[in-house]
């Protein structure tokens, strides 16, 4: 009787397990997505990014933000002073380095490839690739890497990505405002599809608030497409840089094409379609 009872209980347990057919389908984020500004959108409520400095020059990050730790504020101030001098401080975009999230969202176009066990992000600038393992966990001891260790899962119509373990290089840059980051960086991203009208309105407002980019990356939005847009809400935590976590939003629409920008020394300007003026000698020097 004991054996028979055990068999019956096991049978009931197996029958209660959900089948693959009962699982909701993952949202379809596939395709190329574009945005025409570098800036982040502020969250509906709560702490947002430090933003631009609103002093006389209006250049650089807001080193007076009360959310910055003293050491981080000093770094942002130094970087802002370099910008005000007419130069640029060392950053991933300028030096062809890999970009951590959320700095990587400054790249104006990306593609999402959804697979059974992972989601792959391809970015148009510098051949950058991010990989997110689905339904997995971070290892007990994470080996730091340029993009960090990213795991994800679906919550209904939303893809949730959790990233830790970003490698801290010589000049760590977290966003276009010049915020640094440390090995305590923890970023959570939430991807979801939104209606066309909402996506277009969000992009238009962000361009008005942040301004258009000074140098376009040859990205384009398909203005004829009236389907869904993609919106990412993300939260950043780094106790060594920010006193409290902060959030922001980036909105994408379907791209009008795909052009890869290669970071290499050459005289060709992809954004002007011509050659840059480089020094030339009137006669051989040797």
Phi and psi in degrees as a GROMACS rama.xvg file:
@    title "Ramachandran Plot"
@    xaxis  label "Phi"
@    yaxis  label "Psi"
@TYPE xy
-63.6082  -42.4401  UNK-2
-64.1377  -44.8966  UNK-3
-61.0592  -41.7831  UNK-4
-63.3043  -39.4654  UNK-5
-63.4552  -42.1335  UNK-6
-63.0868  -42.0217  UNK-7
-63.1889  -43.7836  UNK-8
-62.784  -42.6295  UNK-9
-64.2353  -38.843  UNK-10
-62.5302  -41.3138  UNK-11
-64.8708  -37.7962  UNK-12
-65.6292  -43.186  UNK-13
-65.2295  -39.9382  UNK-14
-65.2115  -27.4437  UNK-15
-79.3879  -16.0042  UNK-16
-68.6352  136.298  UNK-17
-69.854  142.05  UNK-18
-86.4306  163.51  UNK-19
-59.5918  -33.7092  UNK-20
-67.5341  -24.953  UNK-21
-82.4899  -13.481  UNK-22
-73.1617  135.847  UNK-23
-66.0063  146.093  UNK-24
-69.8319  142.354  UNK-25
-69.7059  146.241  UNK-26
-62.2143  150.352  UNK-27
-95.8599  101.692  UNK-28
-99.0863  6.679  UNK-29
-63.7496  153.929  UNK-30
114.397  179.736  UNK-31
-97.7086  136.351  UNK-32
-124.348  143.189  UNK-33
-136.144  153.938  UNK-34
-144.484  152.765  UNK-35
-113.69  29.9766  UNK-36
-153.168  162.545  UNK-37
-91.5332  -22.4919  UNK-38
-70.7692  155.561  UNK-39
-91.2563  152.738  UNK-40
-90.7193  139.736  UNK-41
-73.2036  150.919  UNK-42
-69.5296  161.633  UNK-43
-62.4732  -31.0838  UNK-44
-156.225  163.746  UNK-45
87.9692  -175.816  UNK-46
-69.4889  128.126  UNK-47
-107.856  -173.714  UNK-48
-64.8818  164.886  UNK-49
-66.4789  -26.7505  UNK-50
74.1892  -173.161  UNK-51
-81.0733  156.09  UNK-52
-71.5569  132.005  UNK-53
-104.235  26.5739  UNK-54
-80.5462  -158.402  UNK-55
-63.1948  -37.7655  UNK-56
-83.8156  -27.293  UNK-57
57.3033  31.9167  UNK-58
-120.985  139.22  UNK-59
87.1522  -178.589  UNK-60
-81.7895  160.759  UNK-61
-79.8172  87.2355  UNK-62
-70.6611  -8.6104  UNK-63
-92.3214  4.44919  UNK-64
-59.1708  129.181  UNK-65
-68.4871  -9.16543  UNK-66
-85.862  -9.01181  UNK-67
-86.1997  141.011  UNK-68
-71.524  158.636  UNK-69
-54.9209  -42.6136  UNK-70
-67.3629  -38.8367  UNK-71
-68.9135  -39.8805  UNK-72
-60.0911  -37.8508  UNK-73
-64.8102  -37.8263  UNK-74
-68.5567  -45.0176  UNK-75
-62.2153  -40.2534  UNK-76
-63.8025  -43.6741  UNK-77
-61.6337  -43.6319  UNK-78
-66.0378  -36.6779  UNK-79
-65.5734  -39.2399  UNK-80
-64.568  -36.893  UNK-81
-63.6622  -42.5344  UNK-82
-63.7786  -40.6097  UNK-83
-67.78  -20.1748  UNK-84
-81.2834  -4.49976  UNK-85
95.3772  3.43102  UNK-86
-109.357  -178.582  UNK-87
-125.302  139.937  UNK-88
-79.5342  157.054  UNK-89
-59.274  125.847  UNK-90
-147.008  162.514  UNK-91
-58.5737  -39.6953  UNK-92
-67.208  -38.2668  UNK-93
-73.8707  -31.8778  UNK-94
-110.223  14.4837  UNK-95
61.941  33.0852  UNK-96
-93.072  156.389  UNK-97
-62.2203  152.182  UNK-98
-115.844  131.812  UNK-99
-80.0212  162.731  UNK-100
-79.963  134.795  UNK-101
-96.2107  3.73153  UNK-102
-57.5899  -32.1133  UNK-103
-65.1927  -17.1995  UNK-104
-71.2528  -8.62066  UNK-105
-68.3909  -23.6864  UNK-106
-64.4574  128.537  UNK-107
-82.3707  -4.4083  UNK-108
-149.256  142.818  UNK-109
-149.06  162.668  UNK-110
-122.68  143.492  UNK-111
-112.805  129.105  UNK-112
-119.056  114.566  UNK-113
-97.498  123.376  UNK-114
-120.288  175.42  UNK-115
-62.0117  -42.2672  UNK-116
-112.239  -0.579607  UNK-117
-159.201  162.134  UNK-118
-118.9  130.541  UNK-119
-110.749  132.472  UNK-120
-110.487  123.467  UNK-121
-108.877  128.298  UNK-122
-111.23  144.541  UNK-123
-72.0916  -17.6017  UNK-124
-101.378  124.195  UNK-125
64.3905  26.6255  UNK-126
55.8716  40.7607  UNK-127
-83.7904  137.852  UNK-128
-134.425  127.327  UNK-129
-111.728  140.898  UNK-130
-123.254  131.919  UNK-131
-118.889  117.812  UNK-132
-77.2115  130.516  UNK-133
-90.3048  144.24  UNK-134
50.6937  44.7284  UNK-135
-129.411  178.111  UNK-136
-128.437  159.381  UNK-137
-68.2433  143.955  UNK-138
-65.2429  157.494  UNK-139
-58.3829  -35.7682  UNK-140
-126.807  108.97  UNK-141
-84.7301  131.02  UNK-142
-84.6045  117.448  UNK-143
-56.2431  139.664  UNK-144
-142.448  166.211  UNK-145
-59.7489  -38.4796  UNK-146
-100.721  -2.62347  UNK-147
79.0694  177.981  UNK-148
-97.9317  116.556  UNK-149
-115.195  128.693  UNK-150
-124.053  151.586  UNK-151
-145.848  165.085  UNK-152
-157.332  161.484  UNK-153
-96.7936  134.954  UNK-154
-118.627  89.7354  UNK-155
64.7588  -116.783  UNK-156
-93.1873  14.089  UNK-157
-122.762  135.837  UNK-158
-96.5553  122.43  UNK-159
-106.844  124.924  UNK-160
-118.656  128.43  UNK-161
-117.124  124.113  UNK-162
-127.886  131.135  UNK-163
-137.706  176.163  UNK-164
74.7645  28.3005  UNK-165
-71.427  134.321  UNK-166
-68.623  136.32  UNK-167
-99.0892  106.904  UNK-168
-82.0138  -168.402  UNK-169
-66.6873  -35.1498  UNK-170
-128.847  73.3994  UNK-171
-67.4969  128.544  UNK-172
-128.946  126.089  UNK-173
-97.4195  -31.0454  UNK-174
-151.35  176.914  UNK-175
-76.122  -0.913333  UNK-176
-92.1797  -3.51428  UNK-177
90.9774  12.4263  UNK-178
-66.7551  137.456  UNK-179
-85.1767  -178.633  UNK-180
-148.543  163.842  UNK-181
-128.101  -174.82  UNK-182
-70.8466  -1.00581  UNK-183
-90.7576  3.27633  UNK-184
-61.482  133.07  UNK-185
-140.451  120.779  UNK-186
-124.128  132.762  UNK-187
-119.324  125.87  UNK-188
-115.848  141.711  UNK-189
-126.42  114.594  UNK-190
-101.97  132.588  UNK-191
-151.493  156.028  UNK-192
-86.7788  142.28  UNK-193
-131.403  161.602  UNK-194
-63.9227  154.088  UNK-195
-55.6514  -48.9065  UNK-196
-60.024  -39.16  UNK-197
-68.1996  -41.9365  UNK-198
-65.3692  -44.7651  UNK-199
-65.6208  -42.3443  UNK-200
-62.4163  -40.7242  UNK-201
-66.049  -42.5759  UNK-202
-65.5647  -43.7391  UNK-203
-61.8119  -42.3996  UNK-204
-65.6992  -39.602  UNK-205
-65.6602  -36.3507  UNK-206
-66.1779  -40.0688  UNK-207
-64.8797  -40.6798  UNK-208
-76.1715  -42.1589  UNK-209
-97.0421  -20.3836  UNK-210
86.1756  152.645  UNK-211
-69.5385  162.607  UNK-212
-71.6921  147.988  UNK-213
-71.3833  -37.1742  UNK-214
-130.075  111.9  UNK-215
-72.1715  150.983  UNK-216
-94.9827  19.1471  UNK-217
71.0078  17.4935  UNK-218
-82.2102  158.762  UNK-219
-151.587  148.611  UNK-220
-99.21  137.256  UNK-221
-77.2212  96.5687  UNK-222
-68.5635  -18.5935  UNK-223
-82.7293  -14.3099  UNK-224
-81.6968  128.565  UNK-225
-115.262  17.994  UNK-226
-83.4524  -166.122  UNK-227
-65.9666  151.698  UNK-228
-103.495  174.568  UNK-229
-119.223  131.59  UNK-230
-127.053  136.432  UNK-231
-118.131  120.888  UNK-232
-103.183  126.995  UNK-233
-131.984  153.314  UNK-234
-125.861  133.877  UNK-235
-114.724  132.756  UNK-236
-132.664  126.247  UNK-237
-155.202  100.196  UNK-238
-62.7385  -20.2399  UNK-239
-84.5431  -11.6437  UNK-240
-118.066  -42.573  UNK-241
-118.017  138.609  UNK-242
-71.2756  -31.5806  UNK-243
-136.654  153.359  UNK-244
-60.4928  153.668  UNK-245
-134.991  160.527  UNK-246
-130.069  160.412  UNK-247
-158.63  176.612  UNK-248
-135.416  144.863  UNK-249
-130.87  138.6  UNK-250
-119.812  135.386  UNK-251
-123.48  152.893  UNK-252
-127.016  167.356  UNK-253
-57.5921  134.375  UNK-254
-76.5498  154.185  UNK-255
-89.3233  -3.48173  UNK-256
174.476  -169.033  UNK-257
-143.333  117.969  UNK-258
-129.289  121.647  UNK-259
-87.5888  132.014  UNK-260
-99.4149  118.499  UNK-261
-100.143  127.241  UNK-262
-86.3098  105.282  UNK-263
-157.422  156.348  UNK-264
-76.3626  115.068  UNK-265
-161.435  167.786  UNK-266
-93.6842  -1.83114  UNK-267
-88.3021  128.287  UNK-268
-99.4223  109.892  UNK-269
-64.0112  -30.0005  UNK-270
-79.3839  -15.9909  UNK-271
-114.45  -12.0574  UNK-272
72.4707  20.3421  UNK-273
-143.372  -172.365  UNK-274
-96.589  143.51  UNK-275
-78.7554  154.542  UNK-276
-78.5165  114.376  UNK-277
-115.185  152.07  UNK-278
-60.9638  140.003  UNK-279
-133.539  143.27  UNK-280
-88.0373  139.752  UNK-281
-69.4874  -28.3052  UNK-282
-148.55  157.679  UNK-283
-57.1629  140.715  UNK-284
-94.1743  -4.10334  UNK-285
